[in-house]
Amino acid sequence: MSLRRFLRGLAVVLPLLLCAAGVSAWASEASETDISERVSELNRLFSKIYEADEESRWNACDSFTNAARQVMEDYADADFPFDKIRNINYFKADNGSFRMLNWGIPEASGTVTYKALLQVHRATKDDHILYELNDMSAYYPYPEGEILTPDTWWGAFYYQCIEKKVDNRTYYTFLGWNSGLSLYQQSVIEVMRIKPDGSVEFGASLFVNKGRVAGSERVDKSLKDSEIKRVVFRFSRRSGMILRYDYQTYAEKNAKGKRVERKADMIIFDVLTPRQSAMSDDYAYYIPMGGTYQAYVFQDNKWRLKGEVSARNPERHPKSSRPRHP
């Protein structure tokens, strides 16, 4: 090719390349502007929930929910900084299998009602399903043995999520708080599984207690491990409770029967006890024993209950895990 022909061709192609680069830069700037405006709008709408009076609070919640749904649908295949929305908790699986927005709505009674938007990836069709989760905990006061769905979600304000793989299945274990009833509050260990068709289950037989009651010194040999789908702790509204995923120490006997100490990542929690033995049937009087902990350690594809937990590892000593909430 002669130099003259090359230069003539370059004169035709170069403006097109510059134009394409300009369009790309404009699109990127427009996208950043759109994201910024949507984040601001979501923050504005969410703040209205707290500013509204009791009669209009749920209308404000509906406005925020509808706007958040639209953003999740529009950005189903792209990142969006949902973590910049104040006063909600945002969870996202590393492999993109789900995204969740989770928040609470304060009630006049002093309790909190929970909501969540859960967007899951449907592997069978390589698309997304968006679920709106409404708090049904009032209908399941004792949900420990229930397998629930997005329509029957036991509402909570989650603050930690732990991913574990069992065979070819992935389970997401959430730690959360539920305002409970007027006299007591609740903390929960909840397990979520997403099936290939995009359907979702809450609750799973991953807990091994061997007749012990988690968060208690009680023993109940009639309680079968296969019947435990989630763990719920109930305690006084005037108290706080440690429930968090942390690296700590627990003691157990080895194969020779010798007591040994082991360190591991674990779900650590207080042991609860009534203020007086006569109050054992009333959760409003349950408080942490103080300095006495139990934990679930993930071993052999199960959350196994451990006693004699020493929360003393200085680098990661557990603090009160009562989460930020309305």
N, C-alpha and C positions, 0 to 999 in steps of 0.2 A: 504494500500500500504506500502510495506517495505521501510525502509530508503534507502536501496541500489537501489531499482527500482526508487525511487524519484530522487536520485542524478544522476542516469544514464539518466533519462528523461531530467533533467535540463541541463545536459551536451550537449544534442542534441538541446534543444530549445534556450538556452542562446545565442549561436553564431548567430542564426537566428534573435533574437531580437536586438542584437548589430548591426548586418548588416543592418537591417531595419532602426534603428535609425541613422546609418551613412548615409544611402541613403537619409533619410529625411533631415538631416542637409546639405548634399551636394546639394540637390534640392533647399533648402531655400537659400543657399549661391549663387547658380547659378541664382536663380530668382532675388535676390537683385543685382547681377552683371549685369544681363540683363536690369533691370530697370535703373540702373545708366548709363549704356552705351547708352540706348535709349534716356534718358533725355539729355545727353551730345550731342548726334547727332541731336536731335530736336533743341536744342539751337544753334548749329553750323549752321544748315540749315536756321533757322530763321534769324540769323545775316546776312546771305548772301543777304537777301532781301534789307537790308539797305546799304550794301556795294556795291551792284551791280549798274551798270549804268542804265539809263532809258530803254535801249533796252533789257537788260537781266534781269531786275527786276522781270518780270512776270514769266520767266523761273525759277528763284530762288523760287518764291512763289509756283509754281507748285511742285517743288521738296519737299518743306516743307509740302505742303498739302498732297502729296502722302505718305510721311513718317508718318505724323500724323494720316492719315486714317488707315494705317496698324497697328499702335499702338492701336488705338481705337478698331479696330476689334479683335486684338489679346488679348486685355485686356477687352473685352466686359463684362465679368462676374467677373472682378477683379478690385481692386483699382489700380490706377496709379497716380503718383504725377504730374499731368499736371500743377499744380500751380507753379511748379519749372521752367516752360518754361518762359523765360523773355520776356516782352513786349507784351504778349497776356493776355487776360482775360479769366478766366475759371469759369464756373458755373456748379453746380451739385445739383440736387434735393435731398432733404433728403430721399425721398422714392425711389430713384433710377430710377425715370421715365425718366430722361434725363441727358445728359452731353453735354456741349457746349464749344468749343474753338472759340474765337472771336478775330479778329485782323484787322489792317488797313494797306494798302499799299499806301505810298505817291506817288503822281503823280507830273509830272513836272510843272503842272499848279498851284500847291500849294494846291490843294484839296486832298482828301483821298478817296480811294475806299476800301470797306469793304468785308471781307470774314468771314465765320464761318463754323465749322463742328458741326453738331447737331446729336447726337446719342440718339434715343428714345427707350424706352421699349415698345414692342407690346404686350399688355395684352392678346389679343385673341390667340396668339401662343406662348407666353412666350419666345420671342426672341427679337432681336434688329434690328433696321433699322438705317442706317447712311445716313444723308443728307448733301450734300455740298451746302452751301448757298452762292450765288453770288449776289453782290450788284446791285439791279435793281432800286435804288432810282431815277436815272436820268430819268427813264420812268414813274415815278409817282411823279411829282413835288408837287402835292397836294393830298396825300394819305389818308387824314383823314377819308374818307368814304369807304375805300376799305378793303375787306377781302382778305388777301394775303396768299400764300402758300410758301413752300420752293423754288419753281421755280420762284416766283415773290417777293422774300424777299426785304423789304425796308431796305437796309443796314445801319448799325450804329455800333458804338463802345459802347457796353453796359458796365455799371459799377456798377449797382445795380439790384437785382432781388427780387421781393416781391411775395410770394406765398399766394394765397387766394382761399378758397373753397366756391363754390356757389352750393348749393344743392349737387348733386353727382359729380360735375365737379370741376377740379382744374385749376385755371388760374395763369399764371406766368406773372407778370407785370415787364417789364424791363425799366430802365431809361438809355438813351443813348445819344450819340452825333454823328452828321453827319456834315461833313465839308461843305456841301451845295454847293452853286455855288461860283463863283469867288468873288462876292460882299457881300454875307451874309452866315452865318452858321446856323445850326439848332440843336435843342435838341428835343428829342422825348420820349413820354410815350407809350410804345408798349406792347401789351398783346398777349401772346402765349397760345394756348390750344392744348393738345395732346389727340387725340381720342383713344379709345381702340384698333383700328386696326393699330395704329402707324402713321396715317396721322396727319398732323400738320396744324393749322390755326394761322395766325397772324392777330390780330384785333378782337375786340369783343365789343358788345354794353353794356359796363359796366360804361359808363360815364354819369353823370347827371349834366348838366349845367344850365338848365332852362332858356335858351335864352341868357346866358352870354357867353362871349368868354374868354376861359382860357388864362391867361397871358396878359390880356388887360382890359381896362376900358370900352370897347365897349359892346354894347348889340345888339344881332341879334335874334329877336324873330322868324325869319323864319328857324333858325337852330334847327332841331329836334334832341333830344337826341339819338333816335334810329339810326340816321345817323352818329353818331360819333363813329368810330371804334378805333381810336388812336388820340393822341394829339401831334401836332408838333408846336414848337416855332421857329420863324425865327428872327434873329437879326444880328447886325453889326459884321463883322469879327474883329473889333478893340475892341470889348467888351466881357465880360464874363457874364454868367448867372447862377444863383443858380437854381438847379433842383436836389433835393435829398429826400430820405425818412428819416424823422427825427421826433423827439418827440417835439412838440411845442404847442403853444396856439392859439386858434381862438375864435372869438366872434360870438354869434348868439342870436336870441330871443327865449325864452322858450315858453311853451304853454300859459302862461299868458301875452306874449308880452314883457316881461322884458329882457333886454340885460344881458346875462351871458357869462362868459369866461369858455372855456373847454380846457383841455389838451388831446392830442391824438397823436398817430403815424400818420404821414401824408406825402403825396408827396407835398413838399413845393417848390414854385418857384417865381421868380421875376415877377412883372407886367412890361411889356415892353411898351415903348412909343417912337414915333419919336422925333428926336431932335427938329424939327419944324413941325407945323401942315401941312405945305405945302408938307412935305415929307412923308405923311401918306401912300402913295401907294408904297413906296420903302423900303424894309426890310433892306437894307444896312445902313439905318439911325436909326434903332430901337435900343434902349438901355434900360437897367433897370432903373426904376424910382428912385430906391435907397430907402431902408427902407419900401417899400410897397410890400407886398407879398399876394399871394393867395395859395390855397392848395386843394388837393383832399384828403378827409377823407373817409375811407371805412366804410359805414353804410348801413345796410339792403341790403347787397350783391351788392352794387354799389359804384363806386368812385364818391363821391358827391363834387361838387365845393364849396369852402368856401372862402369868402372874410374876410377882417379884421383879417388877420393872424399876430400875433406878434412873430417874431423870436427872442425871448428874453430869453428863458429858458437857464440859464447859463451852465447847465451840457452838453447840446448838441446843442450849437448855430450853425446854418448852415454856412458852409464856401462855397466859390465858388466851384461849382461842375463841372467845365470844366475838363473833365477826361484826364488822361495820354494818349497821342496819338502820332503817328509818327510826 
